[in-house]
Amino acid sequence: MNDILILAPEFYLVAAACLLLLLDAFMKPEQRHWLHWLSIAVLAVAIYMVVGAAPPVAVSAFHGMFVRDGVATILKVFALLTTILVFVYSRPYLRDRKLFIGEFYTLMIFAVIGVMLLVSAGSLVTVYLGLELLSLSSYALVALNRDAPLPSEAAMKYFVLGALASGMLLYGMSMVYGASGMGGQATLDLAQLKSVMGYTQAPTLLLFGLVFMVVGISFKLGVAPFHMWIPDVYQGAPTPITTFIASASKLAAFGMAYRLLAGGMAEVAHQWQLMLAVLAVLSLAIGNLVAIVQTNLKRMLAYSTISHMGYLLLGLSAANPEGYSAAMFYAISYALMSTASFGVILALSRAGFECEEIDDLRGLNQRSPWLAFLMMLVMVSLAGVPPMFGFFAKLLVLQAAVHANMLWLAIVGAVFAIIGLYYYLRVVKVMYFDKAVEGSELRMQPDGSLRVVLSLNALGLLVIGLYWGPLIAWCRDALAG
């Protein structure tokens, strides 16, 4: 019974998703708006359950396979919050394209359950279970618009490359499991792996397994050179699904990296630190340089994601609590920034007009000054301009790299932060200084909930940028506990 209580939020979401699926089967199309608000209420209650019953110390369930601690609590809260934002932003988009169906909400909730399992994983088995639940739901969501060719193509690419990455991760886990048996009793438990890794008699097998595990983590984060799926999936998927993949999935990927590397592989940190540092440099270079030449807004944000995940790796590569807390702070900041950026795209899209090209934003300030202001806040935060949320996130990961005696890596990060300013400020320039295209009807969706929540999301980037102390203190306390 104690194990079940520890997993209460996850069990609740499974039951709620099944109930919503049944309700959808008996609902008439004109009643489907109730499903929308019920889904948001379900996630809001889940946040209350996660926070309200958060244990003061770390606890585990099912013989250590599931861990509930401060890190899991923070990541779950923001994963659920970003999913609520996606639901609010997506309603007009789905209705205009006749995609306002129950499958969208149930698949999203199952994907969130995968995220929650992944960030609470205490065993290699739980890591794989959570990853596959998230991935399989994501593949189906990307292909939600079956009548359009681009989403189907994006889903196939995502599925094939995702299956390859999952296979590599599983192969790496099997090698690590075998290597753990060379130094004592073979184990899948991450806490026990941490204690035996330093004594294994098969260091070569362990190193090979570690490489394959890093490949699997890199694919989920979308870092170079395992970024091939990011631009095509971001552009091809329906924009609400892109928003989810760019936010909640990145929190899950950070949780997986933290559990595997800082948890199970902490004793061989010297082996994976350099791997992450090299991946960070490649991601910063490819992400920022290729984003400069993009004309499609979603593809530009896709390459921007690659560069941001490079900054997240800067924190992880420090391999100490300061670096982990900075990386978690960065993952949270990026999740909130990406939901706001795609939220603006959804607010401007309507039937027959996707608002996916940067030129589609020309003269936005003349047509909708408030929306242009919100988009400007998001762009300068993504660029890392003070006093926005994104600036302090970058500052903390660069500081962590310096304190971990990787000054060269911090310098590379600072240089590419300056390069990245160009393509973010180009969007601001197009909105404020270019003339609107004749005949264009740039206007914000009339949906009241979207307007209010998007405004709070974008303004929150400025507010948290001014008062970021409590959030980073929460992250540090979670890691200290």
C-alpha positions, 0 to 999 in steps of 0.5 A: 500500500505504501508503494501505491501511495508513493505512485498516487499521482501516476495511478491517478493520471492513468485512471483519468486518461482511461475515463476521458477516453470513455467519455469521449466515446459517448460525447457529441462533437458539440460537447467536446469543449467539456473534454478540453476543460476536464483535461486541464482540470485533471492536470491541475489536480495532478500538480496539487497531488505532486506538490501537496504530498511531496515527501520531505526526504527521498522515498522509493517504491517497488524495491527502488524502481521508482524514486520520489524526491525533490528533483522528480517533484520539480520536473513533474510540476513543470512538465504538467504545467507546460502541458496545461499551457499546450492544451490552452494554446491548442484549442483554436488550432485544433478546432480550425483544422477539425483535429479537436478530438479526444485522442489528442488529450488522452495521448498527451496525458499518457505522454506526461505519465511517461515523463513522470515515470522517466524523471522518477526512475530508480532502475534501468527498467523504469527508465526504459518504460518511461521513455517508451511510453513517452516516445510511442505517445509522441509518435502517434501525436505527430501523425495526428493530422493523418490527411496532411502529408507533412505530419505523416512524413515527420512521424515516420522519420521520428519513429525510425530514428527514435526506434534506433536511439531506443535500441542503442540505449537498451544495448548500452544498458545491457552492457552496463548491467553486464559490467556491474556483474563483473564487480559483484552482483549484477543489478539494474538498480541505479543506486546499486550501480553507483556503488559497484561501478568503481569496482567493475573488472570489465572497464572496456564493457562499461565504457562501451555501454556508457557510450551507447547510453549517452547516444540515447540521451543525446537523441532525446535531448536533440543535441548534435550530431543526433539532431537529425529528427528535430527540424523535420519533426518541429516543422512537420508536426502540428504546432501544438505537438511541436510545443509539447516536444519542445517543452515537456519532452526536454524536461523528461530528457534532462530527468533521464540524463540526471538519473542515468549519469548523476545517479548510476554512472556518477563513479565514472563521471570522468569518462562521460564529462568530456563526451558531454562537453564535445556534444555541447560544443557541436550543438552550440556550433551547429544549432546557432550557425544553421539557425541563422540561414532559416526562413521558416520560423519553426525550423529556426526554433528547432535549430535554436533548441539544438543550441539550447540543449548544448547549454544544458549539457554545459551544466551537466558536464560539470558533474557536480550539484552546482552544475546539475541544479543549473542544468535543471534551472535551464531546462525549466527556463527553456520549457517555459520559453518554448511554450510561449514562442510556439504559443504566439505562432498558435495565436496567429495561426488560423484555418488556411494560414499556419504562420510558420515563415518569419516573413509572416510576422512582418508588420505585426506591431502595426496589426497587433502591438500587444502580441508583438510585444509578447513575442519580443519578450520571448525572443530576447529571453531565448537570446539571453538578454538581461534581465530576462529569464533566459539570461540568468539560465545561461549565466548559471550554466556558464558559471558552473562550467567555469567552477568545474575547471572548464573555462574553455567550454564557458568561453565557447558558450559565451561566444555562441550566445553572442552569435545567437543574438542575430537570428532572435533579433531578426524576428524582432526587426521583422515585427517592428521595422518591416511593413506588413504584406498587403492583404495579410490579416495578421490578428490574434485568435479571439480565444480569451483563455489563450490571450490571458494565458499567453500574456501570463506566460510571456510576462512571466519570463520577465518576472522570473528574470527579475526574481529568479532566486526562489526557483534556483534555491528550490532546484539547489535544495532538491539536489542537496536533499 
